[in-house]
Amino acid sequence: MKKLFYPCSGDDWKSIFDMFIDEIDDFIFADLYYSNPDGFVEILQSNDFIGNINMIIEGNPNAKLSTSTEPDSKIHNDIDPCYIRVSFEYKNNPKQILFRKGFAQYALNEIDDDSLDYFCHRGDSMGEGGSNVYFLSNRNSDHEPISRLFDKLVGKLKEDSYILSDGSNVAFKKMIDFYEKIQNLSVEKVAEILPFTVVIGKINLIAIKCLDYRYNHTLMWQVSKEKNQLEDYRKKEGYTRSTYRHAHW
Ligand SMILES: C[S@@+](CC[C@H](N)C(=O)[O-])C[C@H]1O[C@@H](n2cnc3c(N)ncnc32)[C@H](O)[C@@H]1O
């Protein structure tokens, strides 16, 4: 059973779904504004290989975000989560999607440890319309469930897993620099630079390929939780130290 989680996915859930439907059995798309369950079913129905669609809704898809100011002047946002669970058959294989309405940081907390094959976050920003949520960052917050999201994400990822990112809402400097460097390059040119490795604590992230281009290239980063796996990867792929681009902090 392979699982993919895409927080703050908006309408882009469909592109990632189409790209991974053959490989993934269990999709979780999380967004504050998922409020049209029938719309999801209609989209799935338009795929000739999908049948036997079933939907179960837990919670209120029309729940609204409320904002209040705490006595200490902090702004507090709140929304009742809603779980739109869709199961279906794709080419005779059972699959499922959870459209999780609410704060995606909580959706991450709800995922079982060591269960995620893919994490995807892209097309986001800290500006207007963006979530300002940084999953590829270890920012501290005094509210524990939204603190150090990268550490939390790593706990959810399987030993062999992947992060898909276009560099949006990333706080690790070497990653930001790399995305800036490749932004105006063709896929072929980026392919020449890959693989590119970034080490965050004990975690190796190895960018191994480009998926597509929207605001920047969406790269597929192979995640290795133990550093010595990097050496195994180098040996397997035949890279020498001098040809291997490696960033560390
Ligand atoms: C800039 S859009 C990006 C959508 C999508 N990733 C794409 O590439 O098209 C940001 C999305 O994040 C959602 N969002 C904002 N804050 C969120 C939060 N805390 N949790 C879940 N979704 C959030 C918004 O509803 C919006 O759909």
The ligand as an ORCA input file, in Angstrom:
! r2SCAN-3c Opt
* xyz 0 1
  C      -1.250     29.325     -3.406
  S      -2.434     28.065     -3.203
  C      -1.537     26.674     -3.831
  C      -2.404     25.557     -4.266
  C      -1.651     24.388     -4.932
  N      -0.590     23.902     -4.118
  C      -1.153     24.760     -6.304
  O       0.033     24.597     -6.567
  O      -1.948     25.185     -7.136
  C      -2.382     27.780     -1.458
  C      -3.458     26.825     -0.977
  O      -3.241     26.591      0.415
  C      -4.498     26.547      1.069
  N      -4.201     26.822      2.497
  C      -3.801     27.982      3.055
  N      -3.478     27.786      4.347
  C      -3.691     26.467      4.607
  C      -3.539     25.650      5.740
  N      -3.059     26.108      6.906
  N      -3.874     24.350      5.635
  C      -4.353     23.840      4.466
  N      -4.503     24.566      3.353
  C      -4.170     25.863      3.422
  C      -5.364     27.533      0.323
  O      -6.723     27.221      0.470
  C      -4.873     27.351     -1.126
  O      -5.635     26.381     -1.803
*
